[in-house]
Amino acid sequence: MPAATVLRRLLPKPPLWMKPPPWVAMYHSITDTGDDPYRVTVSPVRFARQLHWLGDRGLRGVSVGELLAATAEGRAKGLVGLTFDDGYADFLDSALPLLRRHGFTATVFVLPGRLGGENGWDTEGPRKSLLDEDGILRIAEAGMEIGSHGLTHVPLTEADDAELAAQTRRSRELLEEMTGAPVNGFCYPYGRVDPRAVHAVRKAGYHYACAIDPGPHTGTYALPRVHIGEGDTPWRLTAKRVLHPLRRRHPADMVPAPYGPAVVGAR
């Protein structure tokens, strides 16, 4: 009996009113995992196996924009959202070829205020190069969706009004000038979200925003995502996919989650 079937039979059924959110996977860097204190790196070999796992089950990875459009039209069955936070330069050589081989797309959340820079917000671990303008354009031309991760990767919940506007509105303006296309998606740095941050993202003109585990803020402007790491084998991926609908809008989620760097994958 398939592992997914076993899990579904063991778990209680959610109430009918609890409509499960779309399944969105959260990646960061695709490269060697030798030094990875925040567990945000997946090796190219493991990433290839994870994409094979999706394809073998008739699932197709798509950008969040495509996933939400399909959900609104009732044709999202078999679609999985793929996201990549921080805009690491390794996406070009490690992730993009594998995605294209499978016919998948993804949303890459980048930092227009750190073009060609490094992940200076990480106090531990290796310095990693970020995408420059040319890299972002190459990704967009390859059919990937470009979204904003803010200007410089600061927590919006701690920003004053001017900084909040710059991180949301100005970052969108810069990316649209760069790509010549609408930028509809935003991703909260560190996964930190509160009503003030949500309001700023909506006011900046985005159509949706991604968080990690936003609890009571869950919605189009705080989409929950599932962290995918190097240790996610087929069994773990199956468990995460089955459990995902049951983790949201549960009474336990009615209190704020412990966001921040201490949360696995919250970069």
MIDOSE-1310 file (N, C-alpha, C; in nm, 2 decimals, decimal comma, always signed):
residues 267
mpaa	+0,09/-0,12/+0,00/+0,00/+0,00/+0,00/+0,09/+0,12/+0,00; +0,06/+0,22/-0,09/+0,14/+0,35/-0,09/+0,15/+0,42/+0,04; +0,27/+0,47/+0,07/+0,29/+0,54/+0,20/+0,19/+0,65/+0,22; +0,15/+0,73/+0,12/+0,06/+0,84/+0,13/-0,08/+0,78/+0,17
tvlr	-0,12/+0,67/+0,12/-0,25/+0,61/+0,16/-0,25/+0,57/+0,30; -0,14/+0,51/+0,35/-0,13/+0,47/+0,49/-0,15/+0,59/+0,58; -0,08/+0,70/+0,55/-0,08/+0,82/+0,63/-0,22/+0,88/+0,64; -0,29/+0,88/+0,52/-0,42/+0,94/+0,51/-0,52/+0,86/+0,60
rllp	-0,50/+0,73/+0,60/-0,60/+0,65/+0,68/-0,57/+0,66/+0,83; -0,45/+0,69/+0,87/-0,42/+0,70/+1,01/-0,46/+0,84/+1,06; -0,46/+0,94/+0,98/-0,48/+1,08/+1,03/-0,63/+1,11/+1,02; -0,68/+1,19/+1,12/-0,82/+1,23/+1,12/-0,85/+1,32/+1,00
kppl	-0,97/+1,31/+0,95/-1,01/+1,39/+0,84/-1,04/+1,54/+0,89; -0,99/+1,64/+0,82/-1,02/+1,78/+0,86/-1,16/+1,81/+0,83; -1,22/+1,91/+0,91/-1,35/+1,95/+0,88/-1,37/+2,00/+0,74; -1,50/+1,99/+0,69/-1,52/+2,02/+0,55/-1,50/+2,17/+0,52
wmkp	-1,51/+2,26/+0,63/-1,49/+2,40/+0,61/-1,35/+2,43/+0,59; -1,26/+2,34/+0,63/-1,12/+2,37/+0,63/-1,06/+2,34/+0,49; -1,07/+2,44/+0,40/-1,01/+2,42/+0,27/-0,86/+2,43/+0,27; -0,79/+2,32/+0,23/-0,64/+2,32/+0,24/-0,58/+2,42/+0,15
ppwv	-0,48/+2,49/+0,19/-0,41/+2,59/+0,10/-0,33/+2,51/+0,00; -0,29/+2,58/-0,11/-0,20/+2,52/-0,21/-0,07/+2,47/-0,15; -0,02/+2,36/-0,20/+0,11/+2,31/-0,15/+0,22/+2,39/-0,22; +0,30/+2,46/-0,14/+0,41/+2,54/-0,19/+0,54/+2,50/-0,12
amyh	+0,64/+2,46/-0,20/+0,76/+2,41/-0,14/+0,86/+2,53/-0,13; +0,94/+2,54/-0,03/+1,03/+2,65/-0,01/+1,18/+2,60/-0,01; +1,25/+2,64/-0,11/+1,39/+2,62/-0,13/+1,47/+2,75/-0,11; +1,60/+2,73/-0,10/+1,69/+2,85/-0,09/+1,80/+2,83/-0,19
sitd	+1,91/+2,76/-0,15/+2,03/+2,74/-0,22/+2,04/+2,60/-0,27; +2,08/+2,58/-0,40/+2,11/+2,45/-0,45/+2,26/+2,44/-0,48; +2,33/+2,38/-0,39/+2,48/+2,36/-0,41/+2,53/+2,27/-0,30; +2,66/+2,26/-0,28/+2,72/+2,17/-0,19/+2,67/+2,20/-0,05
tgdd	+2,64/+2,10/+0,03/+2,58/+2,11/+0,16/+2,68/+2,10/+0,28; +2,81/+2,10/+0,25/+2,91/+2,08/+0,35/+2,90/+2,17/+0,47; +2,87/+2,30/+0,45/+2,86/+2,40/+0,55/+2,73/+2,46/+0,55; +2,63/+2,42/+0,63/+2,49/+2,46/+0,61/+2,43/+2,47/+0,75
pyrv	+2,47/+2,57/+0,83/+2,41/+2,58/+0,97/+2,27/+2,61/+0,98; +2,21/+2,67/+0,88/+2,07/+2,71/+0,88/+1,98/+2,61/+0,80; +2,04/+2,51/+0,75/+1,97/+2,40/+0,68/+1,89/+2,46/+0,56; +1,95/+2,54/+0,48/+1,87/+2,60/+0,37/+1,94/+2,56/+0,24
tvsp	+2,03/+2,46/+0,24/+2,09/+2,42/+0,12/+2,06/+2,28/+0,08; +2,03/+2,26/-0,04/+2,00/+2,12/-0,09/+2,10/+2,09/-0,20; +2,16/+1,98/-0,20/+2,26/+1,94/-0,30/+2,19/+1,92/-0,44; +2,26/+1,95/-0,55/+2,20/+1,92/-0,68/+2,15/+1,78/-0,70
vrfa	+2,22/+1,68/-0,64/+2,18/+1,54/-0,65/+2,05/+1,52/-0,58; +2,04/+1,57/-0,46/+1,91/+1,55/-0,38/+1,80/+1,63/-0,45; +1,83/+1,75/-0,50/+1,72/+1,83/-0,57/+1,67/+1,75/-0,69; +1,76/+1,69/-0,77/+1,72/+1,61/-0,88/+1,63/+1,50/-0,84
rqlh	+1,66/+1,43/-0,73/+1,58/+1,32/-0,69/+1,44/+1,37/-0,64; +1,44/+1,49/-0,58/+1,31/+1,55/-0,53/+1,22/+1,58/-0,65; +1,28/+1,64/-0,76/+1,20/+1,67/-0,88/+1,15/+1,54/-0,94; +1,23/+1,44/-0,94/+1,19/+1,31/-1,00/+1,07/+1,25/-0,91
wlgd	+1,08/+1,27/-0,78/+0,97/+1,23/-0,70/+0,84/+1,30/-0,74; +0,84/+1,42/-0,76/+0,72/+1,50/-0,81/+0,68/+1,44/-0,94; +0,77/+1,43/-1,04/+0,73/+1,38/-1,17/+0,67/+1,24/-1,17; +0,73/+1,15/-1,09/+0,69/+1,01/-1,08/+0,54/+1,00/-1,03
rglr	+0,50/+1,10/-0,95/+0,36/+1,10/-0,90/+0,27/+1,19/-0,98; +0,31/+1,22/-1,10/+0,22/+1,30/-1,18/+0,20/+1,44/-1,14; +0,30/+1,49/-1,06/+0,29/+1,63/-1,01/+0,38/+1,72/-1,09; +0,34/+1,84/-1,11/+0,43/+1,94/-1,19/+0,45/+2,06/-1,10
gvsv	+0,58/+2,10/-1,10/+0,62/+2,22/-1,02/+0,60/+2,34/-1,11; +0,54/+2,44/-1,04/+0,51/+2,57/-1,11/+0,53/+2,68/-1,02; +0,54/+2,80/-1,08/+0,55/+2,93/-1,00/+0,43/+2,95/-0,92; +0,44/+3,03/-0,82/+0,33/+3,06/-0,73/+0,22/+3,13/-0,81
gell	+0,26/+3,22/-0,90/+0,16/+3,30/-0,98/+0,08/+3,20/-1,06; +0,14/+3,10/-1,12/+0,07/+3,01/-1,20/-0,02/+2,92/-1,11; +0,03/+2,88/-1,00/-0,05/+2,80/-0,91/-0,17/+2,87/-0,86; -0,16/+2,99/-0,82/-0,28/+3,07/-0,77/-0,38/+3,09/-0,88
aata	-0,33/+3,12/-1,00/-0,43/+3,14/-1,11/-0,50/+3,01/-1,14; -0,43/+2,89/-1,14/-0,49/+2,76/-1,16/-0,59/+2,73/-1,05; -0,55/+2,76/-0,93/-0,64/+2,74/-0,81/-0,77/+2,82/-0,83; -0,76/+2,94/-0,87/-0,88/+3,02/-0,89/-0,97/+2,97/-1,00
egra	-0,91/+2,90/-1,09/-0,99/+2,85/-1,20/-1,03/+2,70/-1,18; -0,99/+2,64/-1,07/-1,03/+2,51/-1,04/-0,95/+2,40/-1,11; -0,83/+2,43/-1,16/-0,75/+2,34/-1,23/-0,61/+2,32/-1,17; -0,60/+2,33/-1,04/-0,47/+2,32/-0,98/-0,43/+2,18/-0,94
kglv	-0,52/+2,08/-0,96/-0,49/+1,94/-0,93/-0,36/+1,90/-0,99; -0,27/+1,84/-0,92/-0,14/+1,80/-0,97/-0,03/+1,90/-0,98; -0,06/+2,03/-0,93/+0,04/+2,13/-0,94/+0,09/+2,16/-0,80; +0,22/+2,18/-0,79/+0,29/+2,21/-0,67/+0,37/+2,34/-0,69
gltf	+0,36/+2,44/-0,60/+0,44/+2,56/-0,61/+0,58/+2,54/-0,57; +0,67/+2,59/-0,65/+0,81/+2,59/-0,61/+0,87/+2,73/-0,59; +0,93/+2,75/-0,48/+0,99/+2,89/-0,45/+1,13/+2,88/-0,41; +1,21/+2,98/-0,44/+1,35/+2,99/-0,40/+1,37/+3,13/-0,34
ddgy	+1,41/+3,13/-0,21/+1,43/+3,25/-0,14/+1,57/+3,30/-0,15; +1,59/+3,43/-0,14/+1,72/+3,50/-0,13/+1,78/+3,53/-0,26; +1,75/+3,46/-0,37/+1,81/+3,49/-0,50/+1,96/+3,45/-0,51; +1,99/+3,33/-0,47/+2,13/+3,28/-0,47/+2,17/+3,26/-0,62
adfl	+2,29/+3,29/-0,65/+2,34/+3,28/-0,78/+2,35/+3,14/-0,83; +2,36/+3,04/-0,74/+2,37/+2,90/-0,77/+2,24/+2,85/-0,84; +2,14/+2,93/-0,83/+2,01/+2,89/-0,90/+2,04/+2,87/-1,05; +2,12/+2,96/-1,11/+2,14/+2,95/-1,25/+2,20/+2,82/-1,30
dsal	+2,31/+2,78/-1,23/+2,38/+2,66/-1,28/+2,33/+2,53/-1,22; +2,27/+2,54/-1,10/+2,23/+2,41/-1,03/+2,08/+2,38/-1,04; +2,00/+2,48/-1,02/+1,85/+2,45/-1,02/+1,79/+2,47/-1,15; +1,82/+2,57/-1,23/+1,75/+2,60/-1,35/+1,76/+2,49/-1,45
pllr	+1,88/+2,43/-1,48/+1,88/+2,32/-1,58/+1,79/+2,20/-1,54; +1,79/+2,17/-1,41/+1,70/+2,06/-1,37/+1,56/+2,09/-1,38; +1,52/+2,21/-1,34/+1,38/+2,25/-1,36/+1,34/+2,24/-1,51; +1,42/+2,29/-1,59/+1,38/+2,29/-1,74/+1,38/+2,15/-1,79
rhgf	+1,46/+2,06/-1,74/+1,46/+1,92/-1,79/+1,33/+1,86/-1,76; +1,27/+1,90/-1,65/+1,14/+1,84/-1,61/+1,02/+1,92/-1,66; +1,05/+2,03/-1,72/+0,94/+2,11/-1,77/+0,87/+2,19/-1,66; +0,94/+2,21/-1,55/+0,89/+2,28/-1,43/+0,92/+2,43/-1,44
tatv	+0,85/+2,51/-1,37/+0,88/+2,65/-1,34/+0,89/+2,67/-1,19; +0,92/+2,79/-1,15/+0,93/+2,83/-1,01/+0,93/+2,98/-1,00; +0,91/+3,02/-0,87/+0,92/+3,16/-0,84/+1,05/+3,18/-0,76; +1,13/+3,28/-0,81/+1,26/+3,31/-0,74/+1,25/+3,45/-0,68
fvlp	+1,25/+3,45/-0,55/+1,24/+3,58/-0,48/+1,38/+3,64/-0,46; +1,40/+3,76/-0,52/+1,54/+3,82/-0,52/+1,54/+3,95/-0,44; +1,66/+4,00/-0,43/+1,69/+4,12/-0,35/+1,75/+4,23/-0,44; +1,67/+4,32/-0,50/+1,73/+4,42/-0,59/+1,83/+4,52/-0,52
grlg	+1,83/+4,52/-0,39/+1,92/+4,61/-0,31/+2,05/+4,54/-0,28; +2,07/+4,42/-0,32/+2,19/+4,34/-0,30/+2,24/+4,27/-0,43; +2,21/+4,33/-0,54/+2,25/+4,27/-0,67/+2,40/+4,23/-0,68; +2,43/+4,11/-0,70/+2,57/+4,06/-0,71/+2,64/+4,06/-0,58
geng	+2,57/+4,08/-0,47/+2,63/+4,08/-0,34/+2,64/+3,94/-0,28; +2,63/+3,94/-0,14/+2,64/+3,82/-0,07/+2,53/+3,81/+0,04; +2,51/+3,70/+0,10/+2,41/+3,68/+0,21/+2,47/+3,73/+0,34; +2,49/+3,86/+0,35/+2,55/+3,93/+0,46/+2,46/+3,92/+0,59
wdte	+2,33/+3,89/+0,58/+2,24/+3,88/+0,69/+2,27/+3,75/+0,77; +2,34/+3,65/+0,72/+2,37/+3,53/+0,79/+2,50/+3,55/+0,87; +2,48/+3,53/+1,00/+2,60/+3,56/+1,09/+2,69/+3,43/+1,09; +2,64/+3,32/+1,06/+2,72/+3,20/+1,05/+2,71/+3,14/+0,91
gprk	+2,80/+3,04/+0,89/+2,80/+2,97/+0,76/+2,87/+3,05/+0,65; +2,88/+2,99/+0,53/+2,96/+3,04/+0,42/+2,89/+3,16/+0,36; +2,97/+3,25/+0,30/+2,92/+3,36/+0,22/+2,89/+3,30/+0,08; +2,77/+3,34/+0,04/+2,72/+3,29/-0,09/+2,68/+3,40/-0,18
slld	+2,72/+3,39/-0,31/+2,69/+3,50/-0,40/+2,54/+3,50/-0,44; +2,49/+3,63/-0,46/+2,36/+3,65/-0,50/+2,35/+3,69/-0,65; +2,23/+3,67/-0,70/+2,21/+3,70/-0,84/+2,24/+3,85/-0,87; +2,30/+3,87/-0,99/+2,31/+4,01/-1,03/+2,20/+4,04/-1,14
edgi	+2,19/+4,15/-1,19/+2,09/+4,19/-1,29/+2,09/+4,09/-1,41; +2,20/+4,06/-1,46/+2,21/+3,97/-1,58/+2,15/+3,83/-1,54; +2,18/+3,78/-1,42/+2,13/+3,65/-1,38/+1,98/+3,65/-1,37; +1,93/+3,76/-1,31/+1,78/+3,77/-1,29/+1,71/+3,77/-1,43
lria	+1,77/+3,85/-1,52/+1,71/+3,85/-1,66/+1,72/+3,72/-1,72; +1,82/+3,64/-1,71/+1,83/+3,51/-1,77/+1,73/+3,41/-1,71; +1,71/+3,43/-1,58/+1,61/+3,34/-1,52/+1,47/+3,37/-1,57; +1,44/+3,50/-1,58/+1,31/+3,55/-1,63/+1,29/+3,50/-1,77
eagm	+1,39/+3,51/-1,85/+1,38/+3,47/-1,99/+1,36/+3,32/-2,01; +1,40/+3,24/-1,90/+1,39/+3,10/-1,90/+1,25/+3,06/-1,86; +1,16/+3,15/-1,83/+1,02/+3,12/-1,79/+1,00/+3,12/-1,64; +1,10/+3,16/-1,56/+1,07/+3,16/-1,41/+1,01/+3,29/-1,37
eigs	+0,93/+3,29/-1,27/+0,87/+3,41/-1,21/+0,96/+3,47/-1,12; +0,98/+3,61/-1,13/+1,06/+3,68/-1,04/+0,97/+3,75/-0,94; +1,00/+3,74/-0,81/+0,93/+3,80/-0,71/+1,03/+3,88/-0,62; +0,98/+3,96/-0,53/+1,06/+4,04/-0,44/+1,08/+3,98/-0,31
hglt	+1,20/+3,98/-0,25/+1,22/+3,94/-0,12/+1,26/+4,06/-0,03; +1,21/+4,17/-0,08/+1,25/+4,30/-0,01/+1,38/+4,35/-0,08; +1,42/+4,47/-0,04/+1,54/+4,53/-0,09/+1,67/+4,46/-0,05; +1,68/+4,44/+0,09/+1,81/+4,40/+0,14/+1,80/+4,29/+0,25
hvpl	+1,68/+4,23/+0,26/+1,66/+4,12/+0,35/+1,66/+4,16/+0,50; +1,56/+4,25/+0,53/+1,54/+4,29/+0,67/+1,40/+4,25/+0,71; +1,39/+4,22/+0,84/+1,25/+4,18/+0,89/+1,16/+4,29/+0,88; +1,05/+4,28/+0,81/+0,95/+4,39/+0,80/+0,88/+4,43/+0,93
tead	+0,87/+4,33/+1,02/+0,81/+4,35/+1,14/+0,89/+4,45/+1,23; +1,01/+4,47/+1,20/+1,10/+4,56/+1,28/+1,13/+4,69/+1,21; +1,07/+4,71/+1,08/+1,11/+4,83/+1,00/+1,01/+4,95/+1,04; +1,07/+5,07/+1,03/+0,98/+5,19/+1,04/+0,91/+5,21/+0,91
dael	+0,82/+5,31/+0,91/+0,74/+5,33/+0,79/+0,81/+5,35/+0,66; +0,92/+5,43/+0,67/+1,00/+5,46/+0,55/+1,07/+5,33/+0,50; +1,12/+5,26/+0,59/+1,19/+5,14/+0,55/+1,10/+5,03/+0,50; +0,98/+5,03/+0,56/+0,88/+4,93/+0,52/+0,83/+4,96/+0,37
aaqt	+0,82/+5,09/+0,34/+0,78/+5,13/+0,21/+0,89/+5,09/+0,11; +1,01/+5,12/+0,14/+1,12/+5,09/+0,05/+1,14/+4,94/+0,03; +1,13/+4,86/+0,13/+1,14/+4,72/+0,12/+1,03/+4,65/+0,04; +0,92/+4,71/+0,03/+0,80/+4,65/-0,04/+0,78/+4,73/-0,17
rrsr	+0,75/+4,85/-0,17/+0,72/+4,93/-0,29/+0,84/+4,95/-0,38; +0,95/+5,00/-0,32/+1,06/+5,03/-0,40/+1,13/+4,91/-0,46; +1,13/+4,80/-0,39/+1,19/+4,68/-0,44/+1,11/+4,63/-0,57; +0,98/+4,65/-0,56/+0,89/+4,61/-0,67/+0,92/+4,70/-0,79
elle	+0,93/+4,83/-0,77/+0,96/+4,92/-0,88/+1,09/+4,89/-0,95; +1,19/+4,86/-0,87/+1,33/+4,83/-0,93/+1,32/+4,70/-1,01; +1,25/+4,60/-0,96/+1,25/+4,48/-1,04/+1,17/+4,49/-1,16; +1,06/+4,57/-1,16/+0,98/+4,59/-1,28/+1,06/+4,67/-1,38
emtg	+1,13/+4,77/-1,34/+1,22/+4,84/-1,43/+1,32/+4,75/-1,49; +1,38/+4,66/-1,41/+1,48/+4,57/-1,46/+1,43/+4,47/-1,56; +1,31/+4,41/-1,53/+1,26/+4,30/-1,61/+1,17/+4,34/-1,72; +1,11/+4,46/-1,70/+1,01/+4,50/-1,80/+0,88/+4,43/-1,79
apvn	+0,86/+4,36/-1,68/+0,74/+4,28/-1,66/+0,68/+4,31/-1,52; +0,55/+4,28/-1,50/+0,49/+4,30/-1,36/+0,56/+4,20/-1,26; +0,58/+4,25/-1,14/+0,63/+4,17/-1,03/+0,51/+4,16/-0,93; +0,45/+4,04/-0,92/+0,33/+4,03/-0,85/+0,34/+3,96/-0,71
gfcy	+0,46/+3,90/-0,69/+0,48/+3,82/-0,57/+0,58/+3,88/-0,47; +0,56/+3,86/-0,35/+0,65/+3,91/-0,24/+0,67/+3,79/-0,15; +0,79/+3,79/-0,08/+0,82/+3,69/+0,02/+0,88/+3,76/+0,14; +0,82/+3,74/+0,26/+0,87/+3,80/+0,38/+1,00/+3,75/+0,43
pygr	+1,10/+3,83/+0,44/+1,23/+3,79/+0,49/+1,22/+3,72/+0,63; +1,28/+3,61/+0,65/+1,28/+3,54/+0,78/+1,14/+3,48/+0,80; +1,05/+3,49/+0,71/+0,91/+3,44/+0,74/+0,83/+3,53/+0,84; +0,89/+3,64/+0,88/+0,82/+3,72/+0,98/+0,71/+3,81/+0,91
vdpr	+0,59/+3,79/+0,97/+0,47/+3,86/+0,91/+0,38/+3,91/+1,03; +0,32/+4,03/+1,01/+0,22/+4,08/+1,10/+0,13/+4,16/+1,02; +0,02/+4,21/+1,08/-0,08/+4,28/+1,00/-0,02/+4,41/+0,93; +0,07/+4,47/+0,99/+0,13/+4,59/+0,94/+0,21/+4,56/+0,81
avha	+0,29/+4,45/+0,82/+0,36/+4,40/+0,70/+0,27/+4,36/+0,59; +0,17/+4,29/+0,62/+0,07/+4,25/+0,52/+0,01/+4,37/+0,45; -0,03/+4,47/+0,53/-0,09/+4,59/+0,47/+0,01/+4,66/+0,38; +0,14/+4,67/+0,41/+0,24/+4,73/+0,33/+0,25/+4,66/+0,20
vrka	+0,25/+4,53/+0,20/+0,26/+4,45/+0,08/+0,14/+4,47/-0,01; +0,03/+4,47/+0,04/-0,09/+4,49/-0,04/-0,09/+4,63/-0,10; -0,05/+4,73/-0,02/-0,05/+4,87/-0,06/+0,05/+4,89/-0,17; +0,16/+4,81/-0,17/+0,27/+4,82/-0,27/+0,22/+4,76/-0,41
gyhy	+0,11/+4,69/-0,41/+0,06/+4,65/-0,54/+0,08/+4,50/-0,57; +0,13/+4,42/-0,48/+0,15/+4,28/-0,50/+0,02/+4,21/-0,51; +0,02/+4,10/-0,58/-0,10/+4,01/-0,58/-0,10/+3,90/-0,48; +0,01/+3,87/-0,43/+0,02/+3,77/-0,32/+0,16/+3,78/-0,25
acai	+0,17/+3,71/-0,14/+0,29/+3,71/-0,06/+0,31/+3,57/+0,00; +0,43/+3,53/+0,02/+0,47/+3,40/+0,08/+0,53/+3,42/+0,21; +0,49/+3,34/+0,31/+0,55/+3,34/+0,44/+0,60/+3,20/+0,47; +0,61/+3,15/+0,59/+0,65/+3,01/+0,62/+0,53/+2,95/+0,69
dpgp	+0,51/+2,98/+0,81/+0,39/+2,92/+0,89/+0,32/+3,04/+0,95; +0,24/+3,11/+0,88/+0,18/+3,24/+0,93/+0,07/+3,23/+1,02; +0,02/+3,10/+1,05/-0,09/+3,09/+1,15/-0,21/+3,17/+1,12; -0,25/+3,26/+1,22/-0,38/+3,33/+1,20/-0,37/+3,43/+1,08
htgt	-0,25/+3,46/+1,03/-0,24/+3,55/+0,92/-0,25/+3,48/+0,78; -0,27/+3,35/+0,78/-0,27/+3,27/+0,66/-0,38/+3,33/+0,56; -0,33/+3,34/+0,44/-0,42/+3,40/+0,33/-0,34/+3,42/+0,21; -0,40/+3,49/+0,11/-0,33/+3,52/-0,01/-0,20/+3,60/+0,01
yalp	-0,21/+3,69/+0,11/-0,09/+3,77/+0,14/+0,00/+3,72/+0,26; -0,02/+3,59/+0,29/+0,06/+3,52/+0,38/+0,05/+3,37/+0,36; +0,09/+3,33/+0,24/+0,08/+3,19/+0,21/+0,17/+3,10/+0,28; +0,13/+2,99/+0,34/+0,22/+2,90/+0,41/+0,30/+2,82/+0,31
rvhi	+0,42/+2,78/+0,35/+0,50/+2,70/+0,26/+0,57/+2,59/+0,35; +0,61/+2,49/+0,27/+0,68/+2,37/+0,34/+0,83/+2,38/+0,31; +0,91/+2,38/+0,42/+1,05/+2,39/+0,40/+1,10/+2,25/+0,35; +1,18/+2,26/+0,24/+1,24/+2,14/+0,18/+1,39/+2,14/+0,20
gegd	+1,45/+2,04/+0,26/+1,59/+2,04/+0,29/+1,66/+1,92/+0,23; +1,79/+1,90/+0,26/+1,87/+1,80/+0,21/+1,82/+1,66/+0,26; +1,76/+1,66/+0,38/+1,72/+1,53/+0,44/+1,58/+1,48/+0,39; +1,52/+1,55/+0,30/+1,39/+1,52/+0,25/+1,39/+1,41/+0,14
tpwr	+1,39/+1,29/+0,19/+1,38/+1,17/+0,10/+1,24/+1,15/+0,06; +1,21/+1,06/-0,03/+1,07/+1,03/-0,08/+0,97/+1,01/+0,03; +1,01/+0,94/+0,14/+0,92/+0,91/+0,25/+0,89/+1,04/+0,32; +0,99/+1,13/+0,35/+0,97/+1,25/+0,42/+0,88/+1,35/+0,33
ltak	+0,91/+1,35/+0,20/+0,83/+1,43/+0,11/+0,68/+1,39/+0,11; +0,66/+1,26/+0,11/+0,52/+1,21/+0,12/+0,45/+1,25/+0,24; +0,52/+1,24/+0,36/+0,46/+1,28/+0,48/+0,43/+1,43/+0,49; +0,52/+1,51/+0,43/+0,50/+1,65/+0,44/+0,38/+1,69/+0,35
rvlh	+0,37/+1,62/+0,24/+0,26/+1,66/+0,15/+0,12/+1,62/+0,21; +0,12/+1,50/+0,27/+0,00/+1,46/+0,34/-0,04/+1,54/+0,46; +0,06/+1,58/+0,54/+0,03/+1,65/+0,66/+0,01/+1,80/+0,63; +0,05/+1,85/+0,52/+0,04/+2,00/+0,50/-0,10/+2,05/+0,52
plrr	-0,21/+2,00/+0,46/-0,34/+2,06/+0,48/-0,38/+2,06/+0,63; -0,33/+1,97/+0,71/-0,38/+1,96/+0,85/-0,30/+2,05/+0,94; -0,19/+2,12/+0,89/-0,12/+2,21/+0,98/-0,17/+2,35/+0,98; -0,26/+2,38/+0,89/-0,31/+2,52/+0,87/-0,45/+2,54/+0,93
rhpa	-0,47/+2,65/+0,99/-0,60/+2,69/+1,04/-0,65/+2,59/+1,15; -0,55/+2,54/+1,22/-0,58/+2,45/+1,33/-0,58/+2,54/+1,45; -0,66/+2,50/+1,55/-0,66/+2,59/+1,68/-0,52/+2,62/+1,73; -0,43/+2,53/+1,71/-0,29/+2,55/+1,76/-0,23/+2,67/+1,69
dmvp	-0,28/+2,70/+1,57/-0,22/+2,80/+1,49/-0,28/+2,94/+1,52; -0,36/+2,95/+1,61/-0,43/+3,07/+1,65/-0,34/+3,16/+1,74; -0,22/+3,12/+1,76/-0,12/+3,20/+1,83/+0,00/+3,22/+1,74; +0,07/+3,33/+1,76/+0,18/+3,36/+1,67/+0,29/+3,25/+1,67
apyg	+0,34/+3,22/+1,56/+0,45/+3,12/+1,55/+0,58/+3,18/+1,58; +0,68/+3,11/+1,63/+0,81/+3,16/+1,67/+0,90/+3,19/+1,54; +0,86/+3,30/+1,47/+0,94/+3,33/+1,35/+1,08/+3,38/+1,38; +1,16/+3,38/+1,28/+1,30/+3,43/+1,30/+1,40/+3,32/+1,26
pavv	+1,53/+3,36/+1,26/+1,64/+3,27/+1,22/+1,64/+3,14/+1,30; +1,58/+3,13/+1,42/+1,58/+3,01/+1,49/+1,49/+2,91/+1,43; +1,39/+2,95/+1,34/+1,30/+2,86/+1,28/+1,38/+2,79/+1,16; +1,37/+2,66/+1,15/+1,45/+2,59/+1,04/+1,40/+2,65/+0,91
gar	+1,50/+2,69/+0,83/+1,47/+2,74/+0,69/+1,42/+2,88/+0,68; +1,41/+2,95/+0,80/+1,36/+3,08/+0,79/+1,47/+3,18/+0,76; +1,50/+3,19/+0,64/+1,61/+3,29/+0,60/+1,55/+3,39/+0,50
